[in-house]
Amino acid sequence: EATLRFTSLIQRNSRRLNELIQELIEFRRIDTDHRKPDVEMVDVSALTTEIAENFNIMAEQKHVDFSTSIVPAIEWPTDRSGFITIVTNLLSNAFKYTPDNGTIRITLTVDNHPDGKRLNIDVANSGAGIAPENIGKIFDRYTVLERFERKSAAGAIERNGLGLAICHGLTKLLSGDITVKSIPDSMTTFSVSLPEIAVTRTE
């Protein structure tokens, strides 16, 4: 039994190390302008629903009140893999910082602005929140890399903040904006707003 537990631990750490390597590669690609958007029309409503459903088991395990409010049948020009990464990382971050019996909700809407329609993704979670003085550091690439290198040097195989930095980079790649509002010991909300952009994939 001890051997099985040890083997399982090695496998989990190996998977996490591989995930961190892939995150770092993606982060570097974005940071060095080697990641180009591949824009196509995507049913983002169905895609967001599918991504959210992948977190249902985690919600049950943590007894989290996980809800979705997704406007149906939204077709939007976006980079599919980039959109998946943004939504997945925002939800992963929310689940990481939400205590047991907490609350998480994701909403997907479209609204009109003077410069055109915008697709809005909001992920809110209960928990300790983010101190006002730290909000400006969340997406800072130098802070993120310093933290990543410090924890890696200490042998820590865990989430190092790269996910949010990647969200920031991909949102900017899609000409969008990402913001965060946090009320300590209450709710934290990450909001992504994406404009309609030109389709590049014609297949």
Solvent accessible surface area in square Angstrom, and as a share of the most:
residue,aa,sasa,rsa
1,E,156,0.70
2,A,66,0.51
3,T,100,0.58
4,L,130,0.65
5,R,147,0.54
6,F,127,0.53
7,T,58,0.34
8,S,41,0.26
9,L,80,0.40
10,I,85,0.43
11,Q,96,0.43
12,R,121,0.44
13,N,57,0.29
14,S,62,0.40
15,R,140,0.51
16,R,34,0.12
17,L,87,0.43
18,N,82,0.42
19,E,81,0.36
20,L,8,0.04
21,I,83,0.42
22,Q,97,0.43
23,E,24,0.11
24,L,51,0.25
25,I,85,0.43
26,E,30,0.14
27,F,10,0.04
28,R,108,0.39
29,R,99,0.36
30,I,25,0.13
31,D,47,0.24
32,T,72,0.42
33,D,103,0.53
34,H,132,0.59
35,R,17,0.06
36,K,135,0.57
37,P,45,0.28
38,D,56,0.29
39,V,2,0.01
40,E,30,0.14
41,M,100,0.45
42,V,1,0.01
43,D,54,0.28
44,V,0,0.00
45,S,5,0.03
46,A,56,0.43
47,L,15,0.08
48,T,0,0.00
49,T,55,0.32
50,E,102,0.46
51,I,8,0.04
52,A,3,0.02
53,E,100,0.45
54,N,112,0.58
55,F,15,0.06
56,N,65,0.34
57,I,120,0.61
58,M,79,0.35
59,A,7,0.05
60,E,125,0.56
61,Q,130,0.58
62,K,44,0.19
63,H,126,0.56
64,V,13,0.07
65,D,91,0.47
66,F,35,0.15
67,S,53,0.34
68,T,70,0.41
69,S,67,0.43
70,I,35,0.18
71,V,67,0.38
72,P,107,0.67
73,A,84,0.65
74,I,16,0.08
75,E,98,0.44
76,W,6,0.02
77,P,10,0.06
78,T,2,0.01
79,D,3,0.02
80,R,102,0.37
81,S,66,0.43
82,G,0,0.00
83,F,0,0.00
84,I,62,0.31
85,T,38,0.22
86,I,0,0.00
87,V,0,0.00
88,T,45,0.26
89,N,16,0.08
90,L,2,0.01
91,L,0,0.00
92,S,24,0.15
93,N,22,0.11
94,A,2,0.02
95,F,4,0.02
96,K,92,0.39
97,Y,126,0.48
98,T,2,0.01
99,P,74,0.47
100,D,86,0.44
101,N,117,0.60
102,G,8,0.08
103,T,46,0.27
104,I,0,0.00
105,R,112,0.41
106,I,0,0.00
107,T,32,0.19
108,L,0,0.00
109,T,51,0.29
110,V,53,0.30
111,D,60,0.31
112,N,120,0.62
113,H,81,0.36
114,P,149,0.94
115,D,117,0.61
116,G,33,0.32
117,K,100,0.42
118,R,28,0.10
119,L,0,0.00
120,N,24,0.12
121,I,0,0.00
122,D,39,0.20
123,V,2,0.01
124,A,2,0.01
125,N,8,0.04
126,S,23,0.15
127,G,15,0.15
128,A,77,0.60
129,G,33,0.32
130,I,35,0.18
131,A,36,0.28
132,P,100,0.63
133,E,125,0.56
134,N,62,0.32
135,I,49,0.25
136,G,69,0.66
137,K,102,0.43
138,I,26,0.13
139,F,35,0.14
140,D,53,0.27
141,R,103,0.38
142,Y,145,0.55
143,T,35,0.20
144,V,0,0.00
145,L,24,0.12
146,E,106,0.48
147,R,68,0.25
148,F,22,0.09
149,E,100,0.45
150,R,138,0.50
151,K,58,0.24
152,S,52,0.34
153,A,93,0.72
154,A,87,0.68
155,G,57,0.55
156,A,30,0.23
157,I,65,0.33
158,E,78,0.35
159,R,63,0.23
160,N,2,0.01
161,G,25,0.24
162,L,0,0.00
163,G,7,0.07
164,L,21,0.10
165,A,7,0.05
166,I,3,0.02
167,C,0,0.00
168,H,56,0.25
169,G,12,0.12
170,L,1,0.01
171,T,0,0.00
172,K,98,0.42
173,L,48,0.24
174,L,2,0.01
175,S,71,0.46
176,G,3,0.03
177,D,66,0.34
178,I,14,0.07
179,T,76,0.44
180,V,17,0.10
181,K,157,0.66
182,S,22,0.14
183,I,113,0.57
184,P,71,0.44
185,D,123,0.64
186,S,42,0.27
187,M,47,0.21
188,T,7,0.04
189,T,35,0.20
190,F,5,0.02
191,S,34,0.22
192,V,1,0.01
193,S,24,0.16
194,L,3,0.01
195,P,25,0.15
196,E,97,0.44
197,I,40,0.20
198,A,82,0.64
199,V,67,0.38
200,T,85,0.49
201,R,98,0.36
202,T,135,0.78
203,E,193,0.87
